[in-house]
């Protein structure tokens, strides 16, 4: 392999000993994909088409033992770790440059316990995988609103969806998790076992380890539900709600819960370019409405949206210090979704989304950040953790003192002077 025009993945791979790579592959039940392998480009491709990164290795895991082997290899070789579940994190954290991707996308098993009304799903499962199994029994857990989203990133960073106001965040419905920490140990975390780790995993993103399975509480939802889903032109709605208007689109009515959960899938196809940011609002006022209308008109892409999420409900019922997820007291969240096709339009779309959030941040009602709509993690981690930040640093220092899981956005361990 020549040294001219090599990618970061090729350069990093060249520094690994062939014996060490062969040893990893020999004991690996899944597949180790190297930069020279034919399937490498497919293995490094993720949902967000704007992300173009080149890892040294992709470890396609078949089970927990493979995850342990990959983590131990990364630690021993000094490689940065990226974790791929569904591959849908908008910031592209499922892949890195020059490190190792621990790919769980083949680990998708889901098992429902009807008696306990719980469901256990492996770390590579999507919302659709979970809903398909639980709806056989008219049960569901609180997850997101796009069926192709991976449960792992969604849950570890929070997890808003159709059931949030009734049943809380996805992470609020966790009963237990199995997690591989930086030392290669497999731990079970729950309110009774490794409770401090369980606290940090619920809102800590991927900072403390790789979750290989999630156990959720289930609720009686579906198989048929009544949904209110209407679209209006903004000036008509906000200008005269009391007079009544005819919606542009009305998809309301009785429908299968799995159809509701997948209704938005077509809006977020693989390979489109995405950049999403979010900010919390303590209340709504005319300034927020005016700002949304202004940026809706100035969006450089017709595919982009500004969305207002109504929070509160069960999310706010949980004390803010009960999990690492902090921003429970906010009534709304404004999300700015820049979605576009042309790579030449990257700068214009990023600038539009960033300016919208920056202007919103000047308003007294706005603060904080949400880990599943992080842009490219430009803001410090404290913006997500609030007053839980110092405790997260303590946990990071205990469970990952060498910062093996050091992707952008992760809290960093404390360094002794």
C-alpha positions in Angstrom: 0.0 0.0 0.0 1.6 3.3 -1.1 2.0 6.3 1.2 0.7 8.9 -1.3 -3.0 10.0 -0.9 -3.7 7.4 1.8 -6.8 7.9 3.9 -6.6 8.3 7.7 -8.0 4.7 7.9 -5.3 3.4 5.6 -2.6 5.2 7.5 -3.8 4.0 10.9 -4.2 0.4 9.7 -0.7 0.4 8.3 0.6 1.1 11.8 -1.1 -2.0 13.2 0.9 -5.2 13.3 -0.4 -7.9 11.0 0.0 -10.4 13.8 -2.3 -8.4 16.1 -5.0 -8.0 13.4 -4.8 -11.7 12.6 -5.1 -12.6 16.2 -8.2 -10.5 16.6 -9.8 -12.0 13.4 -9.0 -15.5 14.5 -11.1 -15.3 17.6 -13.8 -13.1 16.1 -17.1 -14.8 15.2 -18.3 -11.9 13.1 -16.3 -10.1 10.4 -13.3 -7.8 10.5 -13.3 -5.4 7.6 -10.0 -3.7 6.6 -9.4 -0.8 4.2 -8.2 -3.2 1.6 -11.3 -5.4 1.7 -13.9 -5.1 -1.1 -16.7 -4.4 1.4 -14.9 -1.6 3.2 -16.8 1.3 1.6 -20.1 -0.3 2.4 -19.0 -1.0 5.9 -18.1 2.7 6.6 -21.2 4.1 5.0 -23.9 5.4 7.4 -27.3 7.1 7.1 -26.1 10.7 6.9 -24.6 11.2 3.5 -22.6 14.2 4.7 -20.4 12.0 6.8 -17.4 10.5 5.0 -14.9 8.9 7.4 -12.3 6.2 7.1 -11.8 3.9 10.0 -8.8 1.6 10.3 -11.1 -1.4 11.0 -14.8 -2.2 11.1 -15.6 -5.0 13.6 -18.9 -6.4 12.6 -19.9 -8.2 15.8 -22.1 -11.3 16.0 -22.5 -11.2 19.8 -21.2 -9.8 23.1 -17.9 -11.8 23.0 -17.1 -10.0 19.7 -17.8 -6.6 21.3 -15.4 -7.5 24.2 -12.7 -8.6 21.8 -13.0 -5.4 19.8 -12.9 -3.2 22.9 -9.9 -5.0 24.2 -8.1 -4.6 20.9 -8.9 -0.9 20.7 -7.6 -0.3 24.2 -4.4 -2.3 23.6 -3.8 -0.6 20.3 -4.7 2.9 21.3 -7.5 3.2 18.7 -10.5 5.5 19.1 -13.8 3.6 19.3 -16.9 4.4 17.4 -20.1 2.4 18.0 -22.6 1.7 15.3 -26.1 0.6 16.2 -28.7 1.8 13.7 -26.1 4.2 12.3 -28.7 7.1 12.5 -27.0 9.5 14.9 -27.1 12.7 12.8 -23.5 13.8 13.9 -22.1 10.6 12.4 -20.8 9.1 15.6 -21.2 5.6 14.2 -17.9 5.9 12.3 -14.6 7.6 12.8 -11.3 8.4 11.1 -8.4 6.1 11.8 -10.1 4.2 14.7 -12.2 1.1 15.0 -15.9 0.9 14.4 -17.6 -1.6 16.7 -20.6 -2.5 14.5 -23.6 -3.9 16.2 -25.9 -3.7 13.2 -26.1 -7.5 13.0 -27.2 -7.8 16.6 -30.9 -7.2 16.3 -32.6 -9.9 18.3 -35.8 -8.8 20.2 -37.6 -10.9 22.9 -40.8 -10.0 24.6 -41.6 -11.3 28.1 -45.4 -11.1 28.3 -45.6 -12.0 32.0 -43.2 -9.3 33.1 -44.3 -6.9 30.3 -40.8 -6.2 29.3 -38.8 -6.4 26.1 -35.1 -7.0 25.7 -33.5 -5.9 22.4 -29.9 -6.1 21.3 -27.9 -3.0 20.6 -28.2 -3.1 16.9 -32.0 -3.2 16.8 -34.1 -0.4 15.4 -37.4 1.0 16.6 -39.1 -1.0 13.9 -37.5 -4.2 15.1 -38.9 -3.6 18.6 -42.3 -2.4 17.6 -42.8 -5.4 15.3 -42.4 -7.8 18.1 -44.1 -6.0 20.9 -47.2 -5.1 18.8 -48.0 -8.8 18.5 -49.2 -8.5 22.1 -50.6 -5.0 21.9 -47.7 -3.6 23.8 -45.1 -0.9 23.2 -42.3 1.0 24.9 -41.7 4.7 24.6 -39.2 5.1 21.7 -38.9 7.6 18.8 -40.9 8.5 15.7 -38.9 7.0 12.8 -38.8 3.2 12.6 -35.4 3.0 11.0 -33.7 4.7 14.0 -31.5 2.6 16.2 -32.6 2.2 19.7 -29.1 2.5 21.2 -28.2 6.1 20.4 -31.8 7.2 20.7 -32.2 5.8 24.2 -28.7 6.7 25.6 -29.2 10.3 24.7 -32.9 10.6 25.8 -35.5 9.5 23.3 -38.5 11.6 22.6 -41.4 10.1 20.6 -45.1 9.7 20.3 -45.5 8.2 23.7 -43.2 10.6 25.6 -45.8 12.7 27.3 -47.6 9.6 28.6 -44.7 7.3 29.4 -41.6 9.4 29.4 -38.3 9.3 27.5 -37.0 6.0 26.1 -34.4 6.0 28.8 -37.1 6.4 31.5 -38.5 3.1 30.4 -35.2 1.2 30.8 -35.3 -1.7 33.3 -31.7 -2.8 32.8 -28.9 -2.9 30.3 -25.9 -5.1 29.5 -22.8 -3.0 28.8 -19.2 -3.6 27.9 -17.0 -1.0 29.6 -13.5 0.2 28.6 -11.8 -2.5 30.6 -13.5 -5.2 28.6 -15.8 -6.3 31.4 -19.5 -7.1 30.7 -21.7 -5.5 33.4 -25.4 -5.5 34.0 -26.7 -2.2 35.1 -30.1 -1.4 36.7 -31.5 0.4 39.7 -30.3 -2.5 41.8 -27.0 -3.5 40.2 -24.3 -1.0 39.3 -26.8 1.8 40.0 -24.3 4.6 39.4 -23.4 3.2 36.0 -27.1 2.9 35.2 -27.6 6.5 36.2 -24.9 7.7 33.8 -25.9 5.5 30.9 -29.4 7.1 31.0 -28.5 10.3 29.2 -24.8 9.9 29.0 -24.8 8.9 25.3 -21.9 6.5 24.5 -19.5 8.0 27.0 -19.4 5.1 29.5 -19.4 1.9 27.4 -21.1 -0.1 24.7 -24.6 -1.2 25.5 -25.2 -4.6 23.9 -28.8 -5.1 25.1 -31.6 -2.9 26.5 -34.5 -4.1 28.6 -37.5 -1.8 28.5 -40.8 -1.7 30.4 -43.9 -2.2 28.1 -47.3 -0.5 28.1 -50.6 -1.3 26.6 -50.5 0.6 23.2 -52.1 -0.5 19.9 -52.2 -2.5 17.8 -54.7 0.3 16.6 -54.3 3.9 17.8 -56.1 7.2 17.1 -53.7 9.7 15.7 -54.0 13.5 15.1 -51.7 14.3 12.2 -52.5 17.5 10.2 -50.5 20.1 8.3 -51.4 23.8 7.9 -49.8 26.8 6.4 -48.1 28.6 9.4 -49.6 32.1 8.7 -53.2 30.7 8.8 -52.7 28.7 12.0 -50.8 31.2 14.0 -52.8 34.1 12.6 -56.3 32.9 13.3 -56.7 29.6 15.2 -60.1 30.5 16.4 -61.6 31.0 12.9 -60.6 27.5 11.9 -58.6 26.5 8.7 -58.5 23.6 6.3 -55.3 21.6 6.6 -53.0 21.1 3.7 -52.8 17.4 4.6 -54.8 15.4 7.1 -53.5 11.9 8.0 -55.5 11.7 11.2 -57.7 8.8 12.2 -57.4 5.2 13.3 -54.3 3.4 12.2 -51.9 0.6 13.2 -49.3 1.8 15.7 -46.5 0.4 13.6 -47.8 2.6 10.7 -47.8 5.6 12.9 -44.2 4.8 14.0 -43.0 4.5 10.4 -45.1 7.3 8.9 -42.1 9.7 8.8 -39.6 7.2 7.4 -39.8 8.5 3.8 -38.8 12.0 5.0 -35.4 10.7 6.1 -33.9 8.4 3.4 -30.5 6.9 3.6 -27.8 9.0 1.9 -29.5 12.5 2.2 -27.3 15.1 3.8 -28.4 16.1 7.4 -27.5 18.6 10.0 -29.8 19.0 13.0 -29.6 21.2 16.1 -32.0 21.7 19.0 -32.5 24.1 21.9 -35.0 23.9 24.8 -37.6 26.5 25.5 -39.1 27.4 28.9 -42.2 28.8 27.3 -43.5 30.0 23.9 -43.8 33.6 23.0 -44.2 35.7 19.8 -40.5 36.0 19.3 -40.2 32.2 18.9 -43.1 32.2 16.4 -41.6 35.1 14.4 -38.2 33.4 14.4 -39.6 30.1 13.1 -41.5 31.9 10.3 -38.4 33.9 9.3 -36.1 30.9 9.1 -38.7 28.7 7.4 -38.8 31.3 4.6 -35.0 31.6 4.4 -34.2 27.9 4.3 -31.8 27.1 1.4 -33.4 23.7 1.0 -37.1 22.8 0.5 -36.5 19.6 2.5 -35.5 21.5 5.7 -37.9 22.1 8.6 -38.2 23.9 11.9 -40.1 21.8 14.4 -41.6 22.6 17.8 -41.8 19.7 20.2 -44.3 19.8 23.0 -42.6 18.2 26.0 -43.6 18.2 29.7 -46.0 15.4 30.8 -44.3 12.3 32.1 -40.8 13.5 31.0 -41.1 16.3 33.6 -42.4 14.0 36.3 -38.9 12.5 36.8 -36.5 14.5 39.0 -33.6 16.0 37.1 -31.0 14.3 39.2 -32.5 10.8 38.9 -30.7 10.2 35.6 -27.9 11.9 33.7 -30.5 13.5 31.3 -31.0 17.0 32.7 -33.4 19.1 30.6 -36.7 17.7 31.9 -38.2 21.0 33.2 -38.6 22.6 29.7 -42.0 22.8 28.1 -40.9 22.8 24.5 -37.9 22.1 22.3 -37.1 23.8 19.0 -35.4 21.6 16.4 -33.8 22.9 13.2 -33.5 20.2 10.6 -31.3 21.0 7.6 -31.9 18.3 5.0 -30.5 18.7 1.5 -29.1 16.7 -1.5 -26.3 18.7 -3.1 -22.8 18.5 -1.5 -22.1 22.0 -2.9 -24.8 23.3 -0.7 -23.2 22.1 2.6 -22.0 25.5 3.8 -25.3 27.3 3.1 -27.4 24.7 4.9 -25.0 24.4 7.9 -24.9 28.2 8.2 -28.7 28.5 8.1 -29.2 25.9 10.9 -26.5 27.4 13.1 -27.8 30.9 12.7 -31.3 29.9 13.6 -30.1 28.3 16.9 -27.7 31.2 17.6 -30.5 33.7 17.3 -32.9 31.5 19.4 -30.2 31.3 22.1 -30.3 35.1 22.5 -33.9 34.8 23.8 -34.4 34.6 27.6 -36.6 31.5 27.3 -34.0 29.4 25.4 -31.2 27.2 26.8 -29.6 23.8 26.8 -28.9 21.2 24.1 -30.3 17.7 23.2 -27.9 14.9 22.5 -29.8 13.4 19.6 -29.9 16.7 17.6 -26.3 17.8 18.3 -25.2 19.4 15.1 -21.6 18.2 15.0 -21.2 18.6 18.7 -19.9 22.2 18.6 -21.3 23.0 22.0 -19.6 21.8 25.2 -21.0 18.7 26.9 -22.1 20.8 29.9 -24.9 22.2 27.7 -26.5 18.8 27.7 -25.8 17.7 31.2 -26.5 20.9 33.1 -26.0 20.4 36.9 -25.4 16.7 36.3 -22.1 17.4 34.5 -19.8 17.0 37.5 -21.3 13.6 38.4 -20.9 12.5 34.8 -17.2 13.5 34.9 -16.8 11.3 38.0 -18.4 8.3 36.3 -16.3 8.8 33.2 -13.2 9.0 35.3 -14.1 5.7 37.1 -15.3 3.7 34.1 -13.2 5.1 31.2 -10.2 6.9 32.7 -8.2 6.7 29.5 -11.1 8.1 27.4 -11.4 5.1 25.1 -14.9 6.3 24.1 -13.7 9.8 23.1 -15.8 10.8 20.1 -16.9 14.4 19.9 -19.6 15.3 22.4 -18.6 12.7 25.0 -17.8 14.0 28.5 -14.1 13.7 29.3 -12.5 12.1 32.4 -10.9 14.1 35.0 -7.1 14.4 34.6 -5.0 14.6 37.8 -2.5 17.5 38.0 
